[in-house]
Amino acid sequence: MQFKSTFLLLFLSLGFFANAQDSTAVETYALSLQDAIIYGLENNYSAKNAQTDVAIALKQKWEIIAQGLPQISGEITYQNQLIQPTSFIPAQFFDPDAAPGTFTPVQFSPKQSASATATWNQLIFDGSYIVGVQSAKTLLQISENAKVKTDLEVKQGIIEAYGNVLLAEESVRILQKNLETINKNLFDTQKIFENGLTEEEDVEQLQITALDLETQLNNTVRQLAIAYDMLKLTLGIPIDSKLRVTDQLQDLAMQYYDLNLLAASVDPENTIDFRIAQDQANLAEIQVKLEKSKALPRLTAFVNYGTAGASNEFTFFSNEQRYFEQSVAGVSLAVPIFSSGMRAARTAQKEMAYQQSLEDLEQARNQAKLQIASARNDYQFALDNFATQEKNLELAERIENKNSIKFFEGIASSFELSEAQTQLYQAQQNYLQAMYEVIANKAALEKVLDTSIYQPKND
């Protein structure tokens, strides 16, 4: 019996532990850049908020439209006069023989009363309502364009964050390879020194290089972890989750090497920043119309129907209770006549604000032209620099290889080898950075050109 109880307790404990393990399981993601962009546009915090703003604008649009549709309201009132009001009537009204100046207290109203009323209101004409409907459409357009801009910024941020991860990973790989090579050279040189065939200074020079590489490697490994966390944050993935990128830096750089993009023809008025400025100008124009519409009359109609009953006792659900109906129909016309110049002053303010928005629109047009030219120049430089750094890396590798051979043959000094190695390491980092800049600058150019769909170049 004791054995069975112990076995049951152990079984339940293992089951609880397994459930706890499942509940704390960390989700794992493996994403290419294209997958990351698709995922990020749906889950990035800013992208989701922008989509919510569009949904809010749709509700605001209907809210404004509904103001011109029939409005029906109802009201039910119940009153219980705990202390009934008393009125005083001259006593002679009830008794002609009563002394003049005397009064008789009278309670006219029943102790309890109940009423129910329904009212239908309809807006027939209101200039402000017509302008309001126009503004609702413009506000929705503003939210939609803001969503497009946010998506473009999110896409650019994802590409840059993804590229930083690839850059850090490739840097770690190269530094590890360089450190292995240096450690091997250091080991060989140490043996040569022990045999008295080289100076201790050669060993020390390689030790300096090895220590520098080890420090850089440790720092880059930490930067890689930070780069992954930044990518998770950009994608909207919990920081505690596991993420693995599946693309390679060099492959991605070649996909983003696209000379055709430099020749793409784009109208500055089609860029998202100009469209947003256009929306603001349209909204400012609507504000002018709104102020002018306030000088127009406002016509509304209503129909009212209700019933009421009264009693000294609560008999409102009794069949014997009498209710009395009432109904009213009417129209209301409100005509602005004189405002002492207040409406004119408000209209003048909105007109001046509209003129300012037109100036901002012209500025946005010229800024769009400048941004396109600047982004194209940066991308062109990134392509040229990529080709240059690729050649420099080949030259630096040959120079380092020659100096390494000369060093072990006793022809070159340790300083010459160290200088060649430093030049090689710098060329490697320049080449990696050049590949990243091709990716990042193309993303920036696509954002300016409003190329919102990720389309890698086909080989």
N, C-alpha and C positions, 0 to 999 in steps of 0.2 A: 504493500500500500504506500509506504514511504517512497519507494522507487518510482511508482506511477506519478505521485505528486511532484517529485523532483523533475521527472521527465517532462511533465506538462508545463511546469514553470520555465524550464529551459526552452521549450518549444515556443512559448508565448514571448519570451525575451528575444529570441532570434527573429521572430516575426516582427516585433516592434522595432528592432534594430534595422531590419531590411526596409521597413516602411520609412523609417527616419532617413535612411540612405537615399531612398527614392525621392523623398520630399526635398532633400538638399542637393539633388543632382544638378550639375551646372550644364546649361545648354551650350552646345558647340556649333560654331558656324564656319563654313568653308566657302569663301566667296571669291569669284573673279571680279574684276573692276565693273564689268557690265552688270553682274548680279548685285554688286554693292550699290550701284547707282539706282537700280530698280528698287532694291530694299530700302535705301535711304530716303527716296522720294515718298515712300509710303509711311516710314516710321520715324524720320527725323522730327525732333520736337518742333522746330520752326515750321516745317512743312505741314505738320498736322494742325498747328495753330492757324496757319494761313488758310487751310481748307475749312477749318471751323469758322473763320472770318467770312468766307464765302457763304457758308450755310446761314450765318447770322444775317448777312446782307440780303439773302433771299427772304428770310422771315421779315426783315424790316421793309422790304419792298411790298410784301403782301399786307403788312400792317398799314402802310400808307394807302394802298389801293382800297383796303377794307373800310377806310374812313368815309368813302363815298358810297358804300353799299348800305342797304337797310340795316338799321340798328334797333333791336327790340330789347326792352328791359322790363322787368317785373318787380313788384314790391308788395309785400304782405306786412300789414301792421296790426298789432294787437295792443290794446291799452287797458289797463286796470287802474282806475282812479282810487287809490288807497284812501285818500281824503277828497271827497268830491267838492268842487268849487261851489261856493254859495253866492248868489246874487240877491240884491235887496230891491224890492219893488214897493212903491208907495202903498201903504195899507189901504187907502181909499179905493185902489184899483180892485181890491177884493171885497171891501166893506165900505159902502158909502158913508156909514155913520162913524167911521174911524176918525180919530183926531188928526187934523192936518199936521204934516211933518213927521208922522210915524211911518215905519217901513216894516215890511213882512219878508223874512228870509225865504228864498226859494232856490232849489237845486234843479236846474233845467236838464242837464245831460245825464244819461244813464251811467251806471257805475262802470260798465265794461263795454268795449266796442272793438270791432275788427273790420278790416278792409283789405281788399286785394285789387291791385291796379296793374295793367299792362300798357306800355307805351311804345309805339312804333315811330321812329324818326327817320327821315330821309333827306339827305343833302341833294338839293336840286341844282344849285349853281354856287360855285366858290372858286374864284381865280386862284387862290392859294392851293387848293386841292389839285387843280390841273398841273400847276408848276411842281407840286409835291410829287406827283406821279413821275414826271420827267426826272426829278432829282433822284428818285428811287432807282431808276434804271442806271443813272450815272454812278450812284454809290455802289451798285452791284458791279458795274464795269471796273470801278476802282479796286474793289476787292478781288476781282478775277485777275486783273493785271498785277496786283500786289502778290497774288499767289504765283503767277508766272515768274515774277522777279525772284521771289523766295526760292522757287524750284531751281532757277538758274544758279542762284548763289549756293544752294545746298549741293547741287551737282558739282559745281566748281570746288566746293569745300571737300566733298567726298574724293574727288580725283586727287586733290593735293594731299589729303590725309593718307589715301591709299598709296600714292607715290612716295610719301615720307616713310611709310612702313617698308616698301620695297627698297628704298635707298638705304635705310638702316640695316636691313637684312643683308643686302649686298656688301655694305661696308664691313659688317661683322665677318662675313665669309672671306673677304679679301684680307682683312687684318689677321684673321686666324691663319690664313695661308702664308702671309708674310712673316708672322711670328714663328711658324713652323720652320720656314726657310732660314730665318735668322738664328734660331736655336740650333739648327743643324750646322750652320756655318760657325757658330760660336763653339760648338762641341769639337768640330774639326780643328779650328784654330787653337783651342785649348790643348789638344793633343800635340799639335805642331809646336806650340810654345813649350810644352813639357819636354819635348825632344830637343829644345834649344835651337829650333830653326826659324823662330820669329820672335818679335819683341812682345813684352807684356802689354804695351800700349795698344797693339792690334786687338788683343783680347778685350781690353777695357772699352775700346771704341765700340765693339760689337755688343758688349754688355749694356752700354748706354742706349744703343738703338733698340735692343730687346726690351729694356725697361720702358722706354717711350712707347713702343708698340703695345706692350701689355697694358699700360695705363689707358691708351686710346681705345683698346679693345674693351676694357671694362666699362669705360664711359659710353661707348657705342651700344653695348648690350643694355645698359640702363636706358639709353635714349630709345632703343627699339621697344622696350616695354611701354615707355611713355607714348611713343608713336602709335602703338596698338590701342592704348586707352583713348587717345585722341580720335582714332578712327571709329572705335566703338561709340564714343559720344556723338560723333558726327552722324553715324548711322542710326542712332537711337537704340543701340544694343546696351544692355546692362554691363557696367564695367567688370563685374565679377564673371561674366561669361567668357568662354574660350572662343577665340577667333583665329582663323588661318586664311591667309591670302594665297590664291592659287596662280596668279600671274607672275611673270618674271619682268624685272625692270627693263632689260634690254629688248625683250619681245614687245613690251608695251610702248617703249620709245619708238620702235620701228613702225608700230601701228599708228602712232601719233605723228609720224613724219609725213606730212601731207602738204605738198606744194600747191595743190589745187585750192586749198583753203585761202591762201594768200591772194588768189585772183578772184575770190567770191565777191560778187557785186551786191551790195546791201544799201537800201535806201535808209538814210538816218532816221526818217520819220517812221520806219517800221521797228526801230529798236524799242525795247521795253521801257527804257528811261524816258524817251520822248513820248511814248503812249501814256505813261503815267502823268507827265506834265500836261499832255492834252486833256486828260481826264480832269485835272485840277482846274484848267482853264474853262472847260465845259461846266464844271460845278460853280465856278465863280460867275459865269454868265447866267446860270439858273438862279443864283442868289439875287442878281439884278432883277430878273423877271419876277421873283417872289416878292420883292419889295414893291414893285410896281403893281402887282396883282392885289396888294392890300388896299388899293384905292377903289377896287371894284366892289359892287354890292354882294351880299351873301344871302341866298334864298334857301330856306329849309321848310319842310312840312312835317306834320306830326298827326297821329291819331291816338287817342287815349280812351281806354275802356276800363271800367272798374265797378266794383260792387262793395257795399258796406252794410253792416248790421250792428245793432246795439242792444244791450240787455243789462239788467241789474245782476243777473246770474250768468255763469258760463254755460250758455246753451247754444253755442255756435255750431255744434255738430248735431243738433236736434232737428228733426224734420219740421218742427213748429217754428223754428227761427226764421224770421223774415229778413230778406236781404233786398236792398234797393240799388238798382243799376244806375250808372252814369257814364257818358261817353262824350268826348270832345274831339273835334278835328279842326286843324287850322294851319296857317302858313305864317312864316316869320321872315321879314325882309329887313336886313341890316345894311344901311347905306352910310359909308364914311363921308362926312361933309367937310369938316375943318379940323386940322391937327396942328395948327400954328407952325407949319413948316417942318414938323417932326418927320413925316413920311418922306418929304423931299430930301431932308438931310441924310436919312438912312439910305435912300436910293443913291444919293451922290457918293456915299461911302462905298457901297457895293460896286458902283461903276468904276471908282478908282481902284478898288481891289481887283476888278476884272482886268483893267489895263495892266496892273502889275503882273497878273498871271500870263498875259500875252507876252510881256517882256521875259518872264521866266521861260515861256515856251520857246521863244527865239533863242534864249541862252541854252536851253536843253538841246535844240537842234545843232548848234555849233559844238556843244560839248560832245554830242554823239559822234560828230565827224572827227573830232580830236581823239576820242577814245578808240574809235575804229583804227585810225592811222597809228596811234601809239601801240595798240595791241598787235597790229600787223608787224610793226617794226620790232617789237619784243620777240614775237614768234620767229620772224626772219633771222634775228640775231641768234636765237636759241638753236635754229637749224644749222646756221653757219658755225656756231661755236661747237656744236656736237661733232660735226665733221672735223673741225680743227683739233679738238681734244682726242678724238679717236686716233688721228695721225700722231699727235704728241705722245700718246700712250705707247704706240708702237715704237717710236724713237727712244723713249725712256726705258722701255724693256730691253732694247738692244744695247743701249749704253750701259745699263746696270749689269747685263749678262757679260759684256766685254770686260768691265771693271772687276767683276767677280772672278773671271778666269785669270785676269792679270794679277789679282791679289793673291790667289792661291799658287800662282807661278812665281810670286815674289817680285813682280814687275811694278805693280801699283801699291800705293800705301793704303792704310786703313781709312785715312781721311778721304782719299779719292773714292774708295768704295762707299763710305758713308754718305758722301755727297751724291753719288749716283743713286744710292738707295733712297735718300730723301727726295730726290727729284722724281724717282719712280713712284713713291708713295703719294706725292702731291699730284702727279699725273693721273694716278688711279682715282683719287678723290675728285679731281676736276672732271674726269670722264663720267663718273657716276653722277655728279652734280649736273653735268651737261645733259645727260639722259633725262634726269628729273625735270630740268627746266624745259625741255621739249614738251613733256607731258603737261606741266603746269601752265606754260604759256599758251599752248593750244587750248587748254580749258578756259583760260582767260579770254582768248579771242573768240571762242565759241559763245561764251557768255555775252560778250559785246555784240556779236552778230545774231544773238538770240537763237542759237542752234541748240534747242532744248532736248533733242533726242540723241542719245549716245549711239554713234555710228562709227566704229573703228574702221580704218582704211583696210581694204582687202588687198592682199599681196597679189 
